[in-house]
Amino acid sequence: MAGIPLPRRDFLKAGGALIIGFGFGGPSFEQGPPAAGGIPGAPDPKLIDTWIAVHADNTATILLGFVELGQGNHTALLQIAAEELDLEMTQVSSVRLETESTPNQGGTVASASISRGGPQIRAAAAEARLALLTLASRKLDTPVDRLAVSKGVVSVNGDLSRSVKYGDLLGDKPFNVPFTGTAPQKPVSEYTLVGKSVPRIDLPAKVSGKYVYMQHVSVPGMLHGRVVRPRGQAAYAAGARVMALDESSIARIPGARVIRRGDFVGVVAPNEWDAVRAAQQLNVTWDRTPTLPGNAGLYDQMRAEKTIDTIVADSGNAGSALERAAHVVSASYRGPYQAHVPFSPNCAVADVTTDTALVMCSTQNVYGTRELVAAVLGIPAGKIRVQYYEGAGTFGHSCYDDAAQAAAIMSQSVGRPVRVQFMRWDEHGWDNYGPAHVAEVRAGIDADGKLVAYEYHGWQHTWMRTETSQQLALGTPAAEGGGLGINKMTLGGMYSIPNVRLVNHRVPGVNGYLKGSYLRSPLDISFSFASEQTIDELAYLAGADPFTFRQRNIVDGRWLGCSTPSQTPRSGRQEGRRRTYRTRKP
């Protein structure tokens, strides 16, 4: 049955897996890995068999906890593992990311795949290699320090007449060794793979059209589903309230039926086009009380809010230095909401039984998605299996968790697998938007064109914590998350400025705003634009080329090292910019 988790033993059995123990006297692979960190069904990160399986054909499976989003991190992580194991890239592979079988390494965000995942994979591979060399030492009756490894073949000082393959050391029998974390790692000077360009493992299938994206996934006996929501979007906190619903309005569509749970409304049908038609034709009356200020009033509303203020940086005396500056630019910028709207609307397939569930979806964190699905289904997280399939590219938190929850709700309601794909208007209307931003910037230079003062005030509201499907189905109140404030690195951090003042104005609550979430480089797009446009204006007043002006004011060698001789763009997508200049007479 699709909803029953596949045991790890069966999952990795193909090819004669040799699974290496990683615990402190813990159970062997044959006994099954224990739960990790109190997370039911998650492989134990203290066991190497959670990370690596060595097969009888002298290949290895590397179990990765970070999803492939198109950035090539799976290729890079396999490079790290192969390097440490002394294998070639053709000898290593990974498996589909899922709960039950792959480690919980947290969300695939920022550069975590390599910065956090790389050291974990390297340490596990080094420990596995040491264990294999210990076994080879016994078999070849030779000290470990006289053994050499190439392509997974262990030999005595390179003599292949006295050698043994990784895959032959234990055959199909698993073994267990303690993970001490002290296994020696290969010196960088000996790297042959890491640091080199290797072919991306995912690209051949993608360019040939054979790659299976989430939108391609189907299972036997599934129904097609669509969510039904008001077009457009009200304020996040307001949600969408059903006033009346006429199920007879889709009675003529074959097999179509309405799914309703609270204010969550969806339709399912055996045929996808019938589900699309049913979603369009279903007669629903919504409470559409206006709750948004509109584009014209958004920025004034944010600016007028009683904010939670934080001084991010305060060095020297920016106010006094600006009064003495030869040239000063004061500017206001209005950064609009930015939708994620991936090329293909989000999709998920769910198969929910009485007490188990299988959910196939796109996500940045399979274990995090499992917790969200558990909340809407009322099923313990340990009974839910989430499989990852790459979807259309998206820079940040798109509607993938919303789609997974919607599919799970519909499948639980009908007792059959359901595939849900959002329509384009669902994505536009109910996406998690990169929050809007208001910036007020003042910066000044002296008569020689050197930056002497910089002041930045930024207003933005926080991120969402409740997906729309859960909000509508369970009546879960809209909740705000941490959000991201202005930062020193983006705002003048690359320049040598003696007087700096940065103030973050956090707009509290979620009433009156769209559902915000992180976009790629959260909010830095708005920060950087406002900041660097102001720098451009100062370069103009100084009579300097914008690039040369920046070079003169940057002292950090790393920033200078990555600069290129091209001018900074002097136009961009911002709203309502206003500027004032003040030039001090010599």
C-alpha positions in Angstrom: 0.0 0.0 0.0 1.4 3.4 -1.0 0.8 4.9 2.5 3.0 2.3 4.3 6.6 3.3 4.8 9.3 1.2 3.0 11.8 -0.2 5.5 15.3 1.2 5.1 16.6 -2.4 4.8 14.5 -3.0 1.6 15.1 0.6 0.4 18.9 0.0 0.2 19.0 -3.7 -0.5 19.4 -3.4 -4.2 23.0 -4.0 -5.2 24.0 -5.8 -2.0 24.3 -2.8 0.3 27.1 -2.8 2.9 26.0 -0.4 5.6 28.6 0.9 8.0 27.6 1.4 11.6 28.2 4.9 13.0 27.1 4.7 16.6 28.7 4.2 20.0 27.9 0.5 20.3 24.5 1.1 18.8 22.4 -1.5 16.9 23.5 -2.8 13.6 21.7 -1.9 10.4 19.9 -5.2 10.4 18.3 -4.2 13.7 17.0 -1.0 12.1 18.2 2.5 13.0 16.7 4.2 16.0 14.9 7.5 15.9 17.0 10.6 15.8 16.7 13.4 18.3 13.2 12.3 19.3 11.9 12.5 15.7 9.9 9.3 15.0 11.0 7.6 11.8 14.0 9.7 11.2 17.3 7.9 10.7 19.8 8.4 13.5 22.5 10.9 12.4 24.9 9.2 14.8 25.0 6.1 12.6 27.1 6.1 9.4 24.5 3.9 7.8 22.3 7.0 7.9 24.8 8.6 5.5 26.6 5.9 3.4 25.9 2.5 1.9 28.8 0.6 0.3 27.6 -2.0 -2.3 29.1 -5.4 -3.4 29.7 -4.0 -6.9 32.2 -1.5 -5.4 29.9 1.5 -5.6 28.5 3.6 -2.8 25.2 5.3 -2.1 25.5 8.6 -0.3 22.3 9.5 1.6 21.8 13.3 1.5 19.5 15.4 3.6 19.5 18.5 1.4 17.2 18.7 -1.6 18.3 19.5 -5.2 16.8 22.7 -6.2 18.7 23.0 -9.5 21.8 24.6 -7.9 23.9 21.4 -8.3 24.4 20.7 -4.6 23.9 17.0 -4.9 26.8 16.8 -7.4 29.0 18.8 -5.1 28.2 16.7 -2.0 28.9 13.5 -4.0 32.2 15.0 -5.0 33.0 15.5 -1.3 32.1 12.0 -0.4 33.9 10.4 -3.4 37.0 12.5 -2.6 37.2 11.2 0.9 36.4 7.6 0.0 38.9 7.6 -2.9 36.1 6.7 -5.4 35.4 8.1 -8.8 32.2 10.1 -9.5 30.9 7.1 -11.5 31.1 5.0 -8.3 28.8 7.2 -6.1 25.2 8.0 -6.4 22.4 9.4 -4.2 18.8 8.4 -3.7 15.5 10.3 -3.6 15.3 12.4 -0.5 12.5 11.3 1.9 11.7 10.9 5.5 12.3 7.3 6.7 15.4 6.9 4.6 17.5 10.0 4.4 19.0 12.1 7.2 17.3 15.1 8.7 19.8 17.9 7.9 17.3 20.7 8.1 16.2 23.0 5.4 17.9 23.6 2.1 18.4 27.3 2.5 21.1 29.8 1.8 24.4 27.9 1.4 23.6 25.2 4.0 24.0 22.3 1.6 27.7 22.8 1.4 28.6 24.9 4.4 26.7 22.6 6.8 26.2 19.4 4.8 29.7 19.3 3.4 31.5 18.8 6.7 29.0 16.1 7.7 29.4 14.1 4.5 33.2 14.5 4.6 33.4 13.3 8.3 31.1 10.3 7.6 33.1 9.3 4.5 36.4 9.6 6.3 35.1 7.4 9.1 33.8 4.8 6.6 37.1 4.8 4.7 39.0 4.2 8.0 36.7 1.3 8.8 37.2 -0.2 5.4 41.0 0.2 5.6 41.0 -1.5 9.0 39.2 -4.5 7.4 41.5 -4.5 4.5 44.5 -4.4 6.8 43.4 -7.6 8.4 42.6 -9.3 5.1 45.9 -8.3 3.5 47.9 -8.8 6.7 49.4 -5.3 6.2 49.4 -2.2 8.5 47.0 0.5 7.5 49.7 3.0 6.9 51.1 0.8 4.0 47.7 0.7 2.2 46.7 2.8 -0.7 43.3 3.3 -2.2 42.3 4.1 -5.8 38.8 3.8 -7.2 37.7 1.8 -4.2 40.5 -0.8 -4.6 42.7 -1.1 -1.5 46.2 -2.3 -2.3 49.6 -2.8 -0.5 51.6 0.3 -1.7 49.8 0.2 -5.1 50.5 -3.5 -5.8 47.3 -4.7 -7.4 48.4 -8.3 -6.9 47.8 -7.8 -3.2 44.5 -5.9 -3.2 40.9 -6.0 -2.2 37.8 -4.0 -3.3 35.6 -2.1 -0.9 32.7 -4.2 -2.0 34.5 -7.5 -1.3 35.5 -6.8 2.3 32.2 -7.9 3.8 30.1 -8.8 0.9 26.5 -8.3 1.7 27.1 -8.5 5.5 26.6 -5.3 7.4 29.0 -4.2 10.1 28.9 -1.6 12.8 31.8 0.6 14.1 31.8 3.5 16.5 31.8 7.0 15.1 34.4 8.8 16.9 34.7 11.9 14.7 38.5 11.5 14.8 39.0 9.7 11.5 41.7 11.6 9.6 40.4 13.5 6.6 42.3 13.9 3.3 44.6 17.0 3.1 43.4 19.6 0.6 46.8 19.2 -1.2 45.8 15.7 -2.1 42.4 16.5 -3.5 41.7 15.2 -7.0 38.0 15.8 -7.3 37.0 18.6 -5.0 37.7 21.9 -6.6 37.4 20.5 -10.1 34.5 21.0 -12.5 32.6 17.8 -13.0 29.4 17.1 -15.0 26.2 17.8 -13.1 24.5 14.5 -12.3 21.0 15.9 -12.8 21.5 17.7 -16.1 21.5 14.8 -18.7 17.9 13.8 -17.7 16.8 17.5 -17.6 18.1 18.5 -21.0 16.8 15.3 -22.6 13.4 15.8 -21.2 13.5 12.6 -19.1 13.7 14.2 -15.7 10.7 13.5 -13.5 9.6 16.7 -11.9 6.8 16.9 -9.3 4.3 18.0 -12.0 5.0 14.7 -13.8 4.2 12.4 -10.9 1.1 10.2 -11.0 0.0 7.1 -9.0 -2.5 4.4 -9.9 -6.1 5.2 -9.0 -5.5 8.9 -8.2 -8.0 11.7 -8.5 -7.2 15.1 -9.8 -7.8 18.0 -7.4 -7.9 21.8 -7.5 -8.3 24.3 -4.6 -11.1 26.8 -4.8 -10.3 30.2 -3.4 -11.3 33.8 -4.1 -9.4 35.4 -6.9 -6.8 37.9 -5.8 -5.8 38.0 -2.1 -7.1 39.7 1.0 -5.0 40.5 4.0 -3.2 37.4 5.3 -4.9 37.5 8.7 -8.3 37.7 7.1 -8.0 34.5 5.2 -11.2 33.6 3.2 -14.5 32.9 4.8 -17.2 30.8 3.0 -20.7 32.4 3.2 -22.5 30.0 0.9 -21.6 27.1 -1.3 -23.8 25.4 -4.0 -22.5 21.9 -4.8 -25.2 21.4 -7.4 -23.4 24.0 -9.6 -21.0 21.3 -10.7 -23.5 18.4 -10.8 -23.1 18.0 -14.6 -19.4 17.5 -14.5 -18.7 13.7 -14.5 -17.3 12.4 -11.2 -16.7 15.8 -9.8 -17.2 16.3 -6.1 -16.7 19.0 -3.6 -14.2 18.8 -0.7 -14.9 21.1 2.2 -13.2 21.3 5.6 -13.9 24.5 7.4 -13.3 27.3 4.9 -11.0 25.1 2.8 -12.8 24.3 -0.4 -11.5 22.0 -3.2 -12.8 19.8 -5.9 -11.7 16.4 -7.2 -12.5 14.5 -10.4 -11.2 11.4 -12.2 -10.2 13.6 -15.2 -7.9 16.6 -14.7 -9.8 18.9 -17.1 -13.0 18.1 -15.2 -11.3 19.1 -12.0 -10.2 22.4 -13.6 -13.8 23.0 -14.9 -15.3 22.2 -11.5 -13.0 24.6 -9.7 -14.0 27.4 -12.1 -17.7 26.6 -12.1 -18.3 25.9 -8.4 -20.6 28.6 -7.0 -19.0 29.9 -3.8 -19.9 33.1 -2.0 -17.0 34.5 -0.1 -16.8 37.2 2.6 -14.6 39.8 0.8 -14.5 42.6 3.3 -11.7 44.9 2.1 -8.8 44.7 4.5 -5.8 45.9 2.4 -4.6 49.5 2.0 -4.0 49.1 -1.7 -0.8 50.0 -3.5 -1.3 53.7 -2.9 -1.7 53.3 0.9 0.7 50.4 1.6 3.8 52.4 2.2 2.2 55.1 4.2 0.5 52.5 6.4 3.9 50.8 7.1 5.5 54.1 7.7 2.8 55.2 10.2 2.8 51.9 12.2 4.1 51.8 15.8 7.1 49.8 15.0 9.6 47.7 17.0 12.9 49.5 16.5 16.4 48.0 16.6 19.6 49.9 16.1 21.6 47.5 13.9 24.8 49.7 13.8 25.8 53.0 15.4 29.4 54.1 15.0 30.7 57.6 15.1 28.1 60.3 14.7 26.2 60.0 11.4 24.0 63.0 12.0 26.8 65.4 12.8 29.0 64.1 10.0 26.2 64.6 7.5 25.9 68.3 8.6 29.6 68.8 7.8 29.7 66.8 4.5 30.5 68.5 1.2 27.7 66.6 -0.6 24.7 64.8 0.8 22.0 62.7 -0.8 18.7 62.0 0.9 16.5 59.5 -0.8 13.3 57.4 -0.1 12.6 54.1 -1.8 9.5 51.9 -1.9 10.2 48.3 -2.5 7.1 46.4 -3.8 5.9 42.9 -2.8 7.6 40.3 -4.9 5.8 37.1 -5.7 7.6 33.8 -6.2 5.3 32.5 -9.0 7.3 29.6 -10.3 7.2 28.7 -14.0 4.9 25.8 -13.2 2.4 26.2 -10.4 3.1 24.0 -7.4 1.9 20.4 -7.3 1.7 17.6 -4.8 0.3 14.0 -4.6 -1.0 12.5 -1.4 -2.2 9.1 -0.5 -3.8 9.1 3.0 -5.1 6.1 4.7 -6.7 5.8 8.1 -3.5 6.2 10.1 -0.7 6.7 7.5 0.1 9.0 4.7 2.5 9.3 1.8 3.0 12.8 0.4 5.1 13.5 -2.7 5.9 17.1 -3.1 8.4 19.9 -3.6 9.8 21.3 -0.4 13.0 22.7 1.0 12.7 20.5 4.1 10.9 17.1 4.0 10.9 16.8 7.8 9.4 20.3 8.2 6.8 19.5 5.6 5.9 16.3 7.4 5.2 18.2 10.6 2.9 20.6 8.7 1.0 17.8 7.0 0.6 16.0 10.4 -1.0 19.1 11.8 -3.8 19.2 9.1 -4.4 15.4 9.1 -4.3 14.8 12.8 -1.9 11.9 12.2 1.3 11.5 14.1 4.3 12.7 12.1 6.0 9.3 12.5 3.2 7.8 10.4 3.7 10.2 7.6 6.2 9.7 4.8 7.2 12.6 2.6 9.1 12.1 -0.6 10.8 15.0 -2.4 10.4 15.7 -6.1 12.0 18.8 -7.7 9.5 21.3 -9.0 9.7 24.5 -11.0 12.4 26.8 -9.7 11.5 29.3 -7.0 13.7 31.7 -5.1 12.4 31.2 -1.6 9.4 29.8 0.2 6.8 29.3 -2.5 3.4 27.5 -2.2 4.8 24.0 -2.1 3.8 23.3 1.5 0.4 24.8 0.9 0.0 22.4 -2.1 1.1 19.4 0.0 -1.4 20.2 2.7 -4.2 20.7 0.2 -3.5 17.3 -1.4 -3.4 15.6 2.0 -6.7 17.1 3.0 -8.4 16.1 -0.2 -6.9 12.5 -0.1 -8.0 12.1 3.5 -11.5 13.2 2.6 -12.0 10.9 -0.4 -9.9 7.9 0.8 -7.9 7.8 -2.5 -4.7 9.3 -3.8 -5.2 12.9 -5.0 -2.9 15.0 -7.2 -3.3 18.7 -6.6 -1.8 21.3 -8.9 -2.5 25.0 -8.3 -3.7 27.2 -11.1 -1.8 30.3 -12.1 -4.3 32.5 -10.3 -3.9 30.4 -7.1 -0.2 31.1 -7.2 -0.7 34.8 -7.9 -3.4 35.3 -5.3 -2.1 33.1 -2.5 1.6 33.0 -2.8 4.0 33.9 0.0 5.3 37.3 -1.1 8.6 38.8 -0.4 7.6 41.6 1.9 7.4 45.2 0.8 10.0 47.6 2.1 10.3 51.3 2.8 13.7 52.8 3.0 15.0 56.3 4.0 18.7 56.8 3.2 21.1 59.6 3.8 24.7 59.5 2.9 27.5 62.1 2.5 31.0 62.6 1.1 33.7 65.1 1.7 35.3 67.3 -1.0 37.6 64.5 -2.0 34.8 62.1 -2.8 35.3 60.0 0.3 32.3 58.6 2.1 32.0 60.2 5.6 28.5 59.3 6.8 25.7 56.8 6.0 22.3 56.5 7.6 19.6 54.0 6.7 16.1 53.5 8.2 14.1 50.4 6.9 10.5 49.4 7.4 9.1 45.9 6.6 6.6 43.5 8.2 7.4 40.0 9.3 7.0 36.6 7.7 4.1 34.2 7.8 4.0 30.9 9.8 0.7 29.4 8.8 0.0 28.0 5.4 -3.3 28.9 3.8 -4.6 25.4 3.6 -4.2 24.9 7.3 -5.5 28.4 8.0 -8.7 27.7 6.1 -9.2 24.1 7.0 -8.6 24.2 10.7 -9.2 27.9 11.4 -5.6 28.2 12.6 -4.9 31.9 13.3 -2.5 33.6 11.0 0.8 33.8 12.8 3.9 35.9 12.2 7.4 34.6 12.1 10.8 36.1 12.7 11.3 38.0 9.5 14.5 39.5 8.4 15.7 43.0 9.2 18.2 45.2 7.6 21.8 44.1 7.8 25.3 45.7 8.0 26.8 43.7 5.2 24.3 44.9 2.5 24.0 48.4 3.8 27.4 50.1 3.4 29.3 47.1 4.8 31.7 47.0 1.9 32.7 50.6 2.2 35.0 52.4 4.6 32.6 54.8 6.4 33.6 56.3 9.8 30.0 57.3 10.7 27.2 54.8 10.3 23.7 54.5 11.7 21.4 51.7 10.7 17.9 51.4 12.2 15.5 48.6 11.6 11.8 49.4 12.0 9.9 46.1 12.3 6.2 46.5 11.5 4.5 44.1 13.9 1.5 41.9 13.3 0.1 40.6 10.1 -3.2 42.5 9.9 -3.5 44.6 6.7 -0.7 42.9 4.8 -0.1 40.1 2.3 1.4 36.8 3.3 5.1 37.4 3.5 7.9 35.0 3.4 11.5 34.8 2.3 12.5 35.5 -1.3 16.0 34.7 -2.5 18.5 36.8 -0.4 15.6 37.9 1.8 14.8 41.6 1.4 18.4 42.3 0.3 17.1 43.1 -3.2 15.3 46.1 -1.8 18.1 47.0 0.7 20.8 46.8 -1.9 18.9 48.7 -4.5 18.1 51.6 -2.2 21.7 51.7 -0.9 23.6 51.4 -4.1 21.3 53.9 -6.0 22.2 56.4 -3.2 25.9 55.6 -3.8 25.4 56.2 -7.5 24.0 59.6 -6.8 27.0 60.5 -4.6 29.3 59.4 -7.4 27.5 61.7 -9.7 27.8 64.7 -7.3 31.5 63.9 -6.9 32.0 63.9 -10.7 33.3 60.3 -10.6 32.7 57.2 -12.5 30.4 55.0 -10.3 32.8 52.0 -10.4 35.9 54.1 -9.7 34.0 55.9 -6.9 33.3 52.5 -5.3 36.9 51.4 -5.7 38.1 54.5 -3.9 35.8 53.9 -1.0 36.2 50.1 -0.5 39.1 49.0 1.7 38.0 45.3 2.1 40.3 43.3 -0.1 37.7 40.6 -0.6 35.2 43.1 -2.0 37.9 44.7 -4.3 39.0 41.2 -5.4 35.5 40.3 -6.8 34.9 43.7 -8.4 34.7 44.0 -12.2 35.2 47.1 -14.3 31.5 47.8 -15.1 29.3 50.5 -14.0 26.5 49.9 -11.5 23.1 50.0 -13.1 21.3 53.3 -12.6 17.7 52.0 -13.0 15.6 49.3 -11.4 12.3 48.2 -10.1 11.4 50.4 -7.2 8.4 52.6 -6.6 8.0 56.2 -5.4 11.7 57.2 -5.2 12.3 60.8 -4.2 15.7 62.4 -3.8 17.1 65.6 -2.3 20.6 66.9 -2.7 22.6 69.2 -0.5 26.0 70.5 -1.7 28.1 72.4 0.8 30.1 75.3 -0.6 33.9 75.0 -0.1 
